[in-house]
Amino acid sequence: MEKENNRQIGIFVPLKVGDIIYTGRFKNKKTTVKTIGYDEHGMPTVNGKRVITFRITPPKSSTQ
């Protein structure tokens, strides 16, 4: 049996405060990220809601 590594396994969500994400039942309501935290189960939250239920906006191209 191999030894387990001592590194943490987690979820990386490429968000920062000020980003715009899509939330709601159909993921069509724009929401600005104000807070990023964790719930009682250790899962990440954005603005107090579960992170798993949103879509990230695609990056804007800066070719003008």
CHARMM internal coordinates of N, CA and C (Angstrom, degrees):
IC EDIT
DIST 1 N 1 CA 1.4453
DIST 1 CA 1 C 1.5277
ANGL 1 N 1 CA 1 C 109.20
DIST 1 C 2 N 1.3096
ANGL 1 CA 1 C 2 N 116.36
DIHE 1 N 1 CA 1 C 2 N 130.20
DIST 2 N 2 CA 1.4573
ANGL 1 C 2 N 2 CA 120.84
DIHE 1 CA 1 C 2 N 2 CA -178.50
DIST 2 CA 2 C 1.5228
ANGL 2 N 2 CA 2 C 111.14
DIHE 1 C 2 N 2 CA 2 C -79.03
DIST 2 C 3 N 1.3319
ANGL 2 CA 2 C 3 N 114.21
DIHE 2 N 2 CA 2 C 3 N 152.78
DIST 3 N 3 CA 1.4586
ANGL 2 C 3 N 3 CA 119.50
DIHE 2 CA 2 C 3 N 3 CA 175.58
DIST 3 CA 3 C 1.5143
ANGL 3 N 3 CA 3 C 109.41
DIHE 2 C 3 N 3 CA 3 C -74.90
DIST 3 C 4 N 1.3187
ANGL 3 CA 3 C 4 N 116.21
DIHE 3 N 3 CA 3 C 4 N 141.73
DIST 4 N 4 CA 1.4578
ANGL 3 C 4 N 4 CA 120.06
DIHE 3 CA 3 C 4 N 4 CA 178.24
DIST 4 CA 4 C 1.5226
ANGL 4 N 4 CA 4 C 110.03
DIHE 3 C 4 N 4 CA 4 C -80.03
DIST 4 C 5 N 1.3159
ANGL 4 CA 4 C 5 N 116.62
DIHE 4 N 4 CA 4 C 5 N 145.61
DIST 5 N 5 CA 1.4556
ANGL 4 C 5 N 5 CA 120.70
DIHE 4 CA 4 C 5 N 5 CA 175.14
DIST 5 CA 5 C 1.5147
ANGL 5 N 5 CA 5 C 109.22
DIHE 4 C 5 N 5 CA 5 C -72.27
DIST 5 C 6 N 1.3229
ANGL 5 CA 5 C 6 N 116.13
DIHE 5 N 5 CA 5 C 6 N 151.13
DIST 6 N 6 CA 1.4591
ANGL 5 C 6 N 6 CA 121.10
DIHE 5 CA 5 C 6 N 6 CA -178.43
DIST 6 CA 6 C 1.5202
ANGL 6 N 6 CA 6 C 112.43
DIHE 5 C 6 N 6 CA 6 C -94.10
DIST 6 C 7 N 1.3074
ANGL 6 CA 6 C 7 N 118.66
DIHE 6 N 6 CA 6 C 7 N 24.69
DIST 7 N 7 CA 1.4575
ANGL 6 C 7 N 7 CA 119.15
DIHE 6 CA 6 C 7 N 7 CA 178.42
DIST 7 CA 7 C 1.5200
ANGL 7 N 7 CA 7 C 110.24
DIHE 6 C 7 N 7 CA 7 C -97.06
DIST 7 C 8 N 1.3095
ANGL 7 CA 7 C 8 N 114.50
DIHE 7 N 7 CA 7 C 8 N 153.39
DIST 8 N 8 CA 1.4556
ANGL 7 C 8 N 8 CA 119.83
DIHE 7 CA 7 C 8 N 8 CA -178.49
DIST 8 CA 8 C 1.5178
ANGL 8 N 8 CA 8 C 110.09
DIHE 7 C 8 N 8 CA 8 C -80.53
DIST 8 C 9 N 1.2983
ANGL 8 CA 8 C 9 N 115.42
DIHE 8 N 8 CA 8 C 9 N 139.73
DIST 9 N 9 CA 1.4493
ANGL 8 C 9 N 9 CA 121.36
DIHE 8 CA 8 C 9 N 9 CA 174.30
DIST 9 CA 9 C 1.5098
ANGL 9 N 9 CA 9 C 106.28
DIHE 8 C 9 N 9 CA 9 C -103.81
DIST 9 C 10 N 1.3348
ANGL 9 CA 9 C 10 N 117.03
DIHE 9 N 9 CA 9 C 10 N 126.83
DIST 10 N 10 CA 1.4438
ANGL 9 C 10 N 10 CA 119.11
DIHE 9 CA 9 C 10 N 10 CA -176.23
DIST 10 CA 10 C 1.5132
ANGL 10 N 10 CA 10 C 111.82
DIHE 9 C 10 N 10 CA 10 C -149.87
DIST 10 C 11 N 1.3038
ANGL 10 CA 10 C 11 N 114.10
DIHE 10 N 10 CA 10 C 11 N -172.76
DIST 11 N 11 CA 1.4524
ANGL 10 C 11 N 11 CA 122.04
DIHE 10 CA 10 C 11 N 11 CA -179.76
DIST 11 CA 11 C 1.5200
ANGL 11 N 11 CA 11 C 108.22
DIHE 10 C 11 N 11 CA 11 C -106.73
DIST 11 C 12 N 1.3296
ANGL 11 CA 11 C 12 N 116.53
DIHE 11 N 11 CA 11 C 12 N 127.30
DIST 12 N 12 CA 1.4545
ANGL 11 C 12 N 12 CA 121.14
DIHE 11 CA 11 C 12 N 12 CA 176.07
DIST 12 CA 12 C 1.5214
ANGL 12 N 12 CA 12 C 108.31
DIHE 11 C 12 N 12 CA 12 C -104.92
DIST 12 C 13 N 1.3215
ANGL 12 CA 12 C 13 N 116.82
DIHE 12 N 12 CA 12 C 13 N 120.32
DIST 13 N 13 CA 1.4567
ANGL 12 C 13 N 13 CA 122.21
DIHE 12 CA 12 C 13 N 13 CA 178.27
DIST 13 CA 13 C 1.5233
ANGL 13 N 13 CA 13 C 106.89
DIHE 12 C 13 N 13 CA 13 C -115.26
DIST 13 C 14 N 1.3298
ANGL 13 CA 13 C 14 N 117.97
DIHE 13 N 13 CA 13 C 14 N 117.76
DIST 14 N 14 CA 1.4710
ANGL 13 C 14 N 14 CA 120.15
DIHE 13 CA 13 C 14 N 14 CA -175.36
DIST 14 CA 14 C 1.5264
ANGL 14 N 14 CA 14 C 112.39
DIHE 13 C 14 N 14 CA 14 C -76.16
DIST 14 C 15 N 1.3217
ANGL 14 CA 14 C 15 N 116.75
DIHE 14 N 14 CA 14 C 15 N 69.09
DIST 15 N 15 CA 1.4644
ANGL 14 C 15 N 15 CA 122.40
DIHE 14 CA 14 C 15 N 15 CA -178.97
DIST 15 CA 15 C 1.5062
ANGL 15 N 15 CA 15 C 110.40
DIHE 14 C 15 N 15 CA 15 C -126.86
DIST 15 C 16 N 1.3154
ANGL 15 CA 15 C 16 N 115.11
DIHE 15 N 15 CA 15 C 16 N 154.00
DIST 16 N 16 CA 1.4599
ANGL 15 C 16 N 16 CA 121.25
DIHE 15 CA 15 C 16 N 16 CA 170.99
DIST 16 CA 16 C 1.5163
ANGL 16 N 16 CA 16 C 107.65
DIHE 15 C 16 N 16 CA 16 C -142.68
DIST 16 C 17 N 1.3163
ANGL 16 CA 16 C 17 N 117.47
DIHE 16 N 16 CA 16 C 17 N 162.74
DIST 17 N 17 CA 1.4519
ANGL 16 C 17 N 17 CA 121.87
DIHE 16 CA 16 C 17 N 17 CA -179.35
DIST 17 CA 17 C 1.5233
ANGL 17 N 17 CA 17 C 108.53
DIHE 16 C 17 N 17 CA 17 C -61.15
DIST 17 C 18 N 1.3310
ANGL 17 CA 17 C 18 N 116.12
DIHE 17 N 17 CA 17 C 18 N 131.73
DIST 18 N 18 CA 1.4559
ANGL 17 C 18 N 18 CA 121.55
DIHE 17 CA 17 C 18 N 18 CA -179.30
DIST 18 CA 18 C 1.5203
ANGL 18 N 18 CA 18 C 113.40
DIHE 17 C 18 N 18 CA 18 C 105.13
DIST 18 C 19 N 1.3419
ANGL 18 CA 18 C 19 N 118.27
DIHE 18 N 18 CA 18 C 19 N -15.46
DIST 19 N 19 CA 1.4659
ANGL 18 C 19 N 19 CA 121.48
DIHE 18 CA 18 C 19 N 19 CA 177.32
DIST 19 CA 19 C 1.5203
ANGL 19 N 19 CA 19 C 110.11
DIHE 18 C 19 N 19 CA 19 C -68.99
DIST 19 C 20 N 1.3193
ANGL 19 CA 19 C 20 N 115.82
DIHE 19 N 19 CA 19 C 20 N 156.78
DIST 20 N 20 CA 1.4635
ANGL 19 C 20 N 20 CA 121.44
DIHE 19 CA 19 C 20 N 20 CA 177.38
DIST 20 CA 20 C 1.5187
ANGL 20 N 20 CA 20 C 108.35
DIHE 19 C 20 N 20 CA 20 C -108.89
DIST 20 C 21 N 1.3460
ANGL 20 CA 20 C 21 N 115.72
DIHE 20 N 20 CA 20 C 21 N 129.18
DIST 21 N 21 CA 1.4636
ANGL 20 C 21 N 21 CA 121.58
DIHE 20 CA 20 C 21 N 21 CA 178.19
DIST 21 CA 21 C 1.5178
ANGL 21 N 21 CA 21 C 108.15
DIHE 20 C 21 N 21 CA 21 C -125.46
DIST 21 C 22 N 1.3239
ANGL 21 CA 21 C 22 N 116.40
DIHE 21 N 21 CA 21 C 22 N 162.76
DIST 22 N 22 CA 1.4594
ANGL 21 C 22 N 22 CA 121.99
DIHE 21 CA 21 C 22 N 22 CA 177.26
DIST 22 CA 22 C 1.5176
ANGL 22 N 22 CA 22 C 108.96
DIHE 21 C 22 N 22 CA 22 C -102.05
DIST 22 C 23 N 1.3348
ANGL 22 CA 22 C 23 N 117.17
DIHE 22 N 22 CA 22 C 23 N 127.47
DIST 23 N 23 CA 1.4572
ANGL 22 C 23 N 23 CA 122.44
DIHE 22 CA 22 C 23 N 23 CA -179.55
DIST 23 CA 23 C 1.5189
ANGL 23 N 23 CA 23 C 109.12
DIHE 22 C 23 N 23 CA 23 C -127.51
DIST 23 C 24 N 1.3171
ANGL 23 CA 23 C 24 N 116.37
DIHE 23 N 23 CA 23 C 24 N -177.63
DIST 24 N 24 CA 1.4616
ANGL 23 C 24 N 24 CA 121.76
DIHE 23 CA 23 C 24 N 24 CA 178.78
DIST 24 CA 24 C 1.5198
ANGL 24 N 24 CA 24 C 111.13
DIHE 23 C 24 N 24 CA 24 C 100.10
DIST 24 C 25 N 1.3016
ANGL 24 CA 24 C 25 N 114.79
DIHE 24 N 24 CA 24 C 25 N 176.26
DIST 25 N 25 CA 1.4605
ANGL 24 C 25 N 25 CA 120.64
DIHE 24 CA 24 C 25 N 25 CA -176.02
DIST 25 CA 25 C 1.5264
ANGL 25 N 25 CA 25 C 112.51
DIHE 24 C 25 N 25 CA 25 C -59.65
DIST 25 C 26 N 1.3268
ANGL 25 CA 25 C 26 N 116.81
DIHE 25 N 25 CA 25 C 26 N -42.05
DIST 26 N 26 CA 1.4610
ANGL 25 C 26 N 26 CA 120.75
DIHE 25 CA 25 C 26 N 26 CA -177.88
DIST 26 CA 26 C 1.5218
ANGL 26 N 26 CA 26 C 112.48
DIHE 25 C 26 N 26 CA 26 C -104.62
DIST 26 C 27 N 1.3383
ANGL 26 CA 26 C 27 N 117.12
DIHE 26 N 26 CA 26 C 27 N 11.51
DIST 27 N 27 CA 1.4667
ANGL 26 C 27 N 27 CA 123.68
DIHE 26 CA 26 C 27 N 27 CA 179.77
DIST 27 CA 27 C 1.5258
ANGL 27 N 27 CA 27 C 110.65
DIHE 26 C 27 N 27 CA 27 C 54.67
DIST 27 C 28 N 1.3367
ANGL 27 CA 27 C 28 N 116.16
DIHE 27 N 27 CA 27 C 28 N 47.74
DIST 28 N 28 CA 1.4505
ANGL 27 C 28 N 28 CA 120.10
DIHE 27 CA 27 C 28 N 28 CA -178.33
DIST 28 CA 28 C 1.5318
ANGL 28 N 28 CA 28 C 113.42
DIHE 27 C 28 N 28 CA 28 C -127.52
DIST 28 C 29 N 1.3289
ANGL 28 CA 28 C 29 N 118.31
DIHE 28 N 28 CA 28 C 29 N 7.77
DIST 29 N 29 CA 1.4577
ANGL 28 C 29 N 29 CA 122.13
DIHE 28 CA 28 C 29 N 29 CA 179.27
DIST 29 CA 29 C 1.5255
ANGL 29 N 29 CA 29 C 108.77
DIHE 28 C 29 N 29 CA 29 C -105.04
DIST 29 C 30 N 1.3299
ANGL 29 CA 29 C 30 N 117.21
DIHE 29 N 29 CA 29 C 30 N 119.05
DIST 30 N 30 CA 1.4583
ANGL 29 C 30 N 30 CA 120.49
DIHE 29 CA 29 C 30 N 30 CA -179.49
DIST 30 CA 30 C 1.5203
ANGL 30 N 30 CA 30 C 110.16
DIHE 29 C 30 N 30 CA 30 C -71.36
DIST 30 C 31 N 1.3265
ANGL 30 CA 30 C 31 N 116.33
DIHE 30 N 30 CA 30 C 31 N 133.93
DIST 31 N 31 CA 1.4572
ANGL 30 C 31 N 31 CA 122.82
DIHE 30 CA 30 C 31 N 31 CA 178.91
DIST 31 CA 31 C 1.5166
ANGL 31 N 31 CA 31 C 108.58
DIHE 30 C 31 N 31 CA 31 C -135.03
DIST 31 C 32 N 1.3229
ANGL 31 CA 31 C 32 N 117.60
DIHE 31 N 31 CA 31 C 32 N 134.99
DIST 32 N 32 CA 1.4523
ANGL 31 C 32 N 32 CA 122.39
DIHE 31 CA 31 C 32 N 32 CA 176.79
DIST 32 CA 32 C 1.5261
ANGL 32 N 32 CA 32 C 109.38
DIHE 31 C 32 N 32 CA 32 C -89.43
DIST 32 C 33 N 1.3301
ANGL 32 CA 32 C 33 N 116.97
DIHE 32 N 32 CA 32 C 33 N 133.85
DIST 33 N 33 CA 1.4617
ANGL 32 C 33 N 33 CA 121.87
DIHE 32 CA 32 C 33 N 33 CA 179.80
DIST 33 CA 33 C 1.5274
ANGL 33 N 33 CA 33 C 108.50
DIHE 32 C 33 N 33 CA 33 C -73.18
DIST 33 C 34 N 1.3348
ANGL 33 CA 33 C 34 N 116.41
DIHE 33 N 33 CA 33 C 34 N 119.96
DIST 34 N 34 CA 1.4580
ANGL 33 C 34 N 34 CA 121.97
DIHE 33 CA 33 C 34 N 34 CA 178.77
DIST 34 CA 34 C 1.5207
ANGL 34 N 34 CA 34 C 111.32
DIHE 33 C 34 N 34 CA 34 C -107.79
DIST 34 C 35 N 1.3499
ANGL 34 CA 34 C 35 N 117.31
DIHE 34 N 34 CA 34 C 35 N -39.25
DIST 35 N 35 CA 1.4618
ANGL 34 C 35 N 35 CA 121.22
DIHE 34 CA 34 C 35 N 35 CA 179.24
DIST 35 CA 35 C 1.5193
ANGL 35 N 35 CA 35 C 109.80
DIHE 34 C 35 N 35 CA 35 C -137.49
DIST 35 C 36 N 1.3164
ANGL 35 CA 35 C 36 N 115.57
DIHE 35 N 35 CA 35 C 36 N 148.13
DIST 36 N 36 CA 1.4614
ANGL 35 C 36 N 36 CA 122.69
DIHE 35 CA 35 C 36 N 36 CA 174.71
DIST 36 CA 36 C 1.5159
ANGL 36 N 36 CA 36 C 106.33
DIHE 35 C 36 N 36 CA 36 C -126.25
DIST 36 C 37 N 1.3361
ANGL 36 CA 36 C 37 N 117.15
DIHE 36 N 36 CA 36 C 37 N 127.70
DIST 37 N 37 CA 1.4543
ANGL 36 C 37 N 37 CA 120.31
DIHE 36 CA 36 C 37 N 37 CA -177.43
DIST 37 CA 37 C 1.5056
ANGL 37 N 37 CA 37 C 111.65
DIHE 36 C 37 N 37 CA 37 C -152.62
DIST 37 C 38 N 1.3276
ANGL 37 CA 37 C 38 N 116.35
DIHE 37 N 37 CA 37 C 38 N -159.79
DIST 38 N 38 CA 1.4587
ANGL 37 C 38 N 38 CA 123.31
DIHE 37 CA 37 C 38 N 38 CA -179.22
DIST 38 CA 38 C 1.5225
ANGL 38 N 38 CA 38 C 109.08
DIHE 37 C 38 N 38 CA 38 C -133.84
DIST 38 C 39 N 1.3347
ANGL 38 CA 38 C 39 N 116.80
DIHE 38 N 38 CA 38 C 39 N 147.61
DIST 39 N 39 CA 1.4561
ANGL 38 C 39 N 39 CA 119.93
DIHE 38 CA 38 C 39 N 39 CA 177.04
DIST 39 CA 39 C 1.5231
ANGL 39 N 39 CA 39 C 110.03
DIHE 38 C 39 N 39 CA 39 C -92.82
DIST 39 C 40 N 1.3355
ANGL 39 CA 39 C 40 N 116.42
DIHE 39 N 39 CA 39 C 40 N -173.30
DIST 40 N 40 CA 1.4681
ANGL 39 C 40 N 40 CA 120.77
DIHE 39 CA 39 C 40 N 40 CA -175.89
DIST 40 CA 40 C 1.5274
ANGL 40 N 40 CA 40 C 113.01
DIHE 39 C 40 N 40 CA 40 C -66.46
DIST 40 C 41 N 1.3218
ANGL 40 CA 40 C 41 N 118.01
DIHE 40 N 40 CA 40 C 41 N -16.69
DIST 41 N 41 CA 1.4621
ANGL 40 C 41 N 41 CA 121.76
DIHE 40 CA 40 C 41 N 41 CA 178.84
DIST 41 CA 41 C 1.5238
ANGL 41 N 41 CA 41 C 112.56
DIHE 40 C 41 N 41 CA 41 C -97.08
DIST 41 C 42 N 1.3227
ANGL 41 CA 41 C 42 N 117.53
DIHE 41 N 41 CA 41 C 42 N 0.83
DIST 42 N 42 CA 1.4480
ANGL 41 C 42 N 42 CA 121.71
DIHE 41 CA 41 C 42 N 42 CA 179.52
DIST 42 CA 42 C 1.5210
ANGL 42 N 42 CA 42 C 114.32
DIHE 41 C 42 N 42 CA 42 C 86.07
DIST 42 C 43 N 1.3326
ANGL 42 CA 42 C 43 N 116.94
DIHE 42 N 42 CA 42 C 43 N 7.78
DIST 43 N 43 CA 1.4618
ANGL 42 C 43 N 43 CA 120.82
DIHE 42 CA 42 C 43 N 43 CA 178.79
DIST 43 CA 43 C 1.5262
ANGL 43 N 43 CA 43 C 109.32
DIHE 42 C 43 N 43 CA 43 C -85.95
DIST 43 C 44 N 1.3347
ANGL 43 CA 43 C 44 N 117.83
DIHE 43 N 43 CA 43 C 44 N 144.90
DIST 44 N 44 CA 1.4642
ANGL 43 C 44 N 44 CA 119.80
DIHE 43 CA 43 C 44 N 44 CA -178.67
DIST 44 CA 44 C 1.5283
ANGL 44 N 44 CA 44 C 112.57
DIHE 43 C 44 N 44 CA 44 C -69.83
DIST 44 C 45 N 1.3388
ANGL 44 CA 44 C 45 N 115.07
DIHE 44 N 44 CA 44 C 45 N 146.58
DIST 45 N 45 CA 1.4597
ANGL 44 C 45 N 45 CA 121.37
DIHE 44 CA 44 C 45 N 45 CA 177.90
DIST 45 CA 45 C 1.5285
ANGL 45 N 45 CA 45 C 109.03
DIHE 44 C 45 N 45 CA 45 C -129.44
DIST 45 C 46 N 1.3232
ANGL 45 CA 45 C 46 N 115.72
DIHE 45 N 45 CA 45 C 46 N 151.94
DIST 46 N 46 CA 1.4622
ANGL 45 C 46 N 46 CA 122.42
DIHE 45 CA 45 C 46 N 46 CA 173.94
DIST 46 CA 46 C 1.5172
ANGL 46 N 46 CA 46 C 106.72
DIHE 45 C 46 N 46 CA 46 C -125.19
DIST 46 C 47 N 1.3279
ANGL 46 CA 46 C 47 N 116.22
DIHE 46 N 46 CA 46 C 47 N 124.04
DIST 47 N 47 CA 1.4686
ANGL 46 C 47 N 47 CA 122.62
DIHE 46 CA 46 C 47 N 47 CA -176.43
DIST 47 CA 47 C 1.5257
ANGL 47 N 47 CA 47 C 111.52
DIHE 46 C 47 N 47 CA 47 C 54.16
DIST 47 C 48 N 1.3256
ANGL 47 CA 47 C 48 N 117.75
DIHE 47 N 47 CA 47 C 48 N 33.26
DIST 48 N 48 CA 1.4516
ANGL 47 C 48 N 48 CA 122.48
DIHE 47 CA 47 C 48 N 48 CA 177.42
DIST 48 CA 48 C 1.5168
ANGL 48 N 48 CA 48 C 114.80
DIHE 47 C 48 N 48 CA 48 C 82.17
DIST 48 C 49 N 1.3420
ANGL 48 CA 48 C 49 N 118.14
DIHE 48 N 48 CA 48 C 49 N 4.57
DIST 49 N 49 CA 1.4622
ANGL 48 C 49 N 49 CA 121.50
DIHE 48 CA 48 C 49 N 49 CA 179.87
DIST 49 CA 49 C 1.5255
ANGL 49 N 49 CA 49 C 109.68
DIHE 48 C 49 N 49 CA 49 C -116.39
DIST 49 C 50 N 1.3282
ANGL 49 CA 49 C 50 N 115.20
DIHE 49 N 49 CA 49 C 50 N 157.88
DIST 50 N 50 CA 1.4595
ANGL 49 C 50 N 50 CA 120.02
DIHE 49 CA 49 C 50 N 50 CA -179.38
DIST 50 CA 50 C 1.5242
ANGL 50 N 50 CA 50 C 111.14
DIHE 49 C 50 N 50 CA 50 C -59.08
DIST 50 C 51 N 1.3132
ANGL 50 CA 50 C 51 N 116.28
DIHE 50 N 50 CA 50 C 51 N 141.57
DIST 51 N 51 CA 1.4571
ANGL 50 C 51 N 51 CA 121.56
DIHE 50 CA 50 C 51 N 51 CA -178.26
DIST 51 CA 51 C 1.5165
ANGL 51 N 51 CA 51 C 111.58
DIHE 50 C 51 N 51 CA 51 C -76.50
DIST 51 C 52 N 1.2962
ANGL 51 CA 51 C 52 N 117.78
DIHE 51 N 51 CA 51 C 52 N -27.12
DIST 52 N 52 CA 1.4578
ANGL 51 C 52 N 52 CA 121.45
DIHE 51 CA 51 C 52 N 52 CA -173.06
DIST 52 CA 52 C 1.5243
ANGL 52 N 52 CA 52 C 112.06
DIHE 51 C 52 N 52 CA 52 C -65.54
DIST 52 C 53 N 1.3208
ANGL 52 CA 52 C 53 N 119.03
DIHE 52 N 52 CA 52 C 53 N -17.14
DIST 53 N 53 CA 1.4536
ANGL 52 C 53 N 53 CA 120.76
DIHE 52 CA 52 C 53 N 53 CA -174.43
DIST 53 CA 53 C 1.5232
ANGL 53 N 53 CA 53 C 112.70
DIHE 52 C 53 N 53 CA 53 C -105.32
DIST 53 C 54 N 1.3270
ANGL 53 CA 53 C 54 N 117.74
DIHE 53 N 53 CA 53 C 54 N 54.63
DIST 54 N 54 CA 1.4566
ANGL 53 C 54 N 54 CA 120.49
DIHE 53 CA 53 C 54 N 54 CA 174.69
DIST 54 CA 54 C 1.5162
ANGL 54 N 54 CA 54 C 110.93
DIHE 53 C 54 N 54 CA 54 C -152.29
DIST 54 C 55 N 1.3392
ANGL 54 CA 54 C 55 N 115.81
DIHE 54 N 54 CA 54 C 55 N 168.14
DIST 55 N 55 CA 1.4573
ANGL 54 C 55 N 55 CA 123.75
DIHE 54 CA 54 C 55 N 55 CA 174.32
DIST 55 CA 55 C 1.5066
ANGL 55 N 55 CA 55 C 108.33
DIHE 54 C 55 N 55 CA 55 C -119.12
DIST 55 C 56 N 1.3207
ANGL 55 CA 55 C 56 N 118.75
DIHE 55 N 55 CA 55 C 56 N 143.25
DIST 56 N 56 CA 1.4589
ANGL 55 C 56 N 56 CA 123.22
DIHE 55 CA 55 C 56 N 56 CA 178.43
DIST 56 CA 56 C 1.5191
ANGL 56 N 56 CA 56 C 108.36
DIHE 55 C 56 N 56 CA 56 C -93.59
DIST 56 C 57 N 1.3407
ANGL 56 CA 56 C 57 N 117.15
DIHE 56 N 56 CA 56 C 57 N 138.71
DIST 57 N 57 CA 1.4548
ANGL 56 C 57 N 57 CA 120.29
DIHE 56 CA 56 C 57 N 57 CA 177.50
DIST 57 CA 57 C 1.5250
ANGL 57 N 57 CA 57 C 109.81
DIHE 56 C 57 N 57 CA 57 C -70.02
DIST 57 C 58 N 1.3228
ANGL 57 CA 57 C 58 N 117.89
DIHE 57 N 57 CA 57 C 58 N 143.55
DIST 58 N 58 CA 1.4624
ANGL 57 C 58 N 58 CA 119.60
DIHE 57 CA 57 C 58 N 58 CA 177.84
DIST 58 CA 58 C 1.5302
ANGL 58 N 58 CA 58 C 109.94
DIHE 57 C 58 N 58 CA 58 C -68.23
DIST 58 C 59 N 1.3394
ANGL 58 CA 58 C 59 N 117.62
DIHE 58 N 58 CA 58 C 59 N 149.58
DIST 59 N 59 CA 1.4646
ANGL 58 C 59 N 59 CA 118.96
DIHE 58 CA 58 C 59 N 59 CA 179.78
DIST 59 CA 59 C 1.5266
ANGL 59 N 59 CA 59 C 111.34
DIHE 58 C 59 N 59 CA 59 C -64.13
DIST 59 C 60 N 1.3224
ANGL 59 CA 59 C 60 N 115.52
DIHE 59 N 59 CA 59 C 60 N 143.58
DIST 60 N 60 CA 1.4579
ANGL 59 C 60 N 60 CA 120.58
DIHE 59 CA 59 C 60 N 60 CA 179.47
DIST 60 CA 60 C 1.5295
ANGL 60 N 60 CA 60 C 108.94
DIHE 59 C 60 N 60 CA 60 C -80.28
DIST 60 C 61 N 1.3099
ANGL 60 CA 60 C 61 N 116.58
DIHE 60 N 60 CA 60 C 61 N 136.14
DIST 61 N 61 CA 1.4625
ANGL 60 C 61 N 61 CA 119.55
DIHE 60 CA 60 C 61 N 61 CA 177.31
DIST 61 CA 61 C 1.5251
ANGL 61 N 61 CA 61 C 108.32
DIHE 60 C 61 N 61 CA 61 C -81.56
DIST 61 C 62 N 1.3118
ANGL 61 CA 61 C 62 N 115.32
DIHE 61 N 61 CA 61 C 62 N 140.07
DIST 62 N 62 CA 1.4630
ANGL 61 C 62 N 62 CA 120.19
DIHE 61 CA 61 C 62 N 62 CA -176.68
DIST 62 CA 62 C 1.5251
ANGL 62 N 62 CA 62 C 111.64
DIHE 61 C 62 N 62 CA 62 C -104.09
DIST 62 C 63 N 1.3142
ANGL 62 CA 62 C 63 N 117.18
DIHE 62 N 62 CA 62 C 63 N 35.07
DIST 63 N 63 CA 1.4615
ANGL 62 C 63 N 63 CA 121.19
DIHE 62 CA 62 C 63 N 63 CA 178.88
DIST 63 CA 63 C 1.5248
ANGL 63 N 63 CA 63 C 109.16
DIHE 62 C 63 N 63 CA 63 C -96.31
DIST 63 C 64 N 1.3251
ANGL 63 CA 63 C 64 N 115.23
DIHE 63 N 63 CA 63 C 64 N 95.22
DIST 64 N 64 CA 1.4641
ANGL 63 C 64 N 64 CA 119.34
DIHE 63 CA 63 C 64 N 64 CA 179.40
DIST 64 CA 64 C 1.4962
ANGL 64 N 64 CA 64 C 110.27
DIHE 63 C 64 N 64 CA 64 C -128.86
END
COOR INIT
IC SEED 1 N 1 CA 1 C
IC BUILD
